[in-house]
Amino acid sequence: MSTIDYTDKGYVNKYGGGILKAREVDDAGAVTGDTYVFGYVQETKPHYEKPKEDINDETGDTIKSVFGNATTGLTGIFMQSNTTLLDFLRDSTEGKYYQIYYKMTKTGDLNGVTQELFAGIGVFTPKWELVSGTRRPSFEITFLKNDAAITITTPNSVYGSVETDTVTIPIGKYYKIVEN
């Protein structure tokens, strides 16, 4: 057995990236339309969760753990509430699919590298809510599993990413996180 230590002060990050972009795709992840550049992001929460259920026998002892279905996506809060953004969240999300680019850290912020997330197929939840005093709408994106590998060529040209090499999201995966 070996010890794996994930402690690294260089990866402590106080602030997120704040760049979120989306490109229209079909349900297989092929590009079909426009690229959207969203404004400033106050906070985000990329997440991946695969719930686990412990199975107990009649004595109460745990005899097995069963894993459920994975859910993954990105939620957050935009810092602006202009009508263009609100109209997009209301009118341009239902029944549409998007390739998602999210710059997770400032450039060179984690041990001199930048983390970027590329999701092959994402669905926005058609909603927004403005709280008085802040007027910052929240957003929710669910990432969908892809049945074929999705390739993003020249991501730096498409999204202005730090990543310059082709990004491939493997079959059956939801996203790819790269560091540069």
URMO-V368784 format. One record per backbone hydrogen bond with DSSP energy under -0.5 kcal/mol. NH is the residue of the N-H (numbers start at 1). CO is the residue of the C=O. E is the energy in kcal/mol with one decimal. If there is no record, write none. Layout:
nh: [NH:NH]
co: [CO:CO]
e: [E:E]
This chain:
nh: [4:5:6:11:12:17:18:19:20:21:22:23:24:25:26:29:32:33:36:38:38:42:43:45:47:49:51:53:55:56:57:60:63:63:64:66:68:71:73:74:75:76:77:78:79:86:87:88:89:90:91:92:92:96:97:98:99:100:101:102:103:104:104:105:109:110:111:111:112:113:116:117:118:119:120:122:123:125:126:127:131:134:135:137:137:138:139:141:142:143:144:146:150:151:152:153:157:158:159:160:160:161:167:168:169:170:172:173:176:178:178:180]
co: [2:3:4:8:9:104:103:103:18:101:36:99:34:97:30:26:24:24:22:20:36:77:77:75:73:71:69:66:64:54:61:57:55:61:55:53:51:49:47:141:45:139:43:137:40:82:83:84:85:86:87:87:88:93:25:122:23:119:21:117:19:102:115:115:106:113:10:109:108:110:178:102:176:100:174:98:142:140:124:125:129:131:131:80:135:129:76:74:123:72:121:173:169:149:167:151:154:154:155:155:156:155:152:166:150:168:146:170:118:116:176:114]
e: [-0.5:-0.6:-0.6:-2.1:-1.4:-0.6:-0.6:-0.8:-0.6:-2.7:-2.4:-2.3:-2.6:-2.2:-2.1:-2.0:-2.3:-1.5:-4.2:-2.2:-0.6:-2.7:-1.0:-2.9:-2.6:-2.9:-0.7:-3.2:-3.6:-0.5:-2.4:-1.8:-2.9:-0.5:-1.3:-3.1:-3.3:-2.9:-2.1:-2.6:-1.3:-2.0:-2.3:-2.9:-2.9:-2.2:-2.8:-1.9:-2.6:-1.7:-3.7:-0.5:-2.2:-1.7:-0.8:-2.5:-3.5:-2.1:-2.9:-2.5:-2.3:-0.9:-1.6:-1.1:-2.0:-2.2:-1.3:-0.8:-0.6:-2.1:-2.3:-3.1:-2.6:-2.7:-1.1:-2.5:-2.4:-2.7:-0.6:-1.8:-0.6:-1.8:-3.2:-0.6:-0.5:-0.5:-2.5:-2.8:-2.7:-2.4:-3.1:-1.5:-2.1:-0.5:-3.2:-0.7:-1.0:-2.1:-3.1:-0.7:-0.7:-1.1:-2.4:-0.5:-3.1:-0.7:-3.0:-1.9:-2.3:-2.7:-0.5:-1.7]
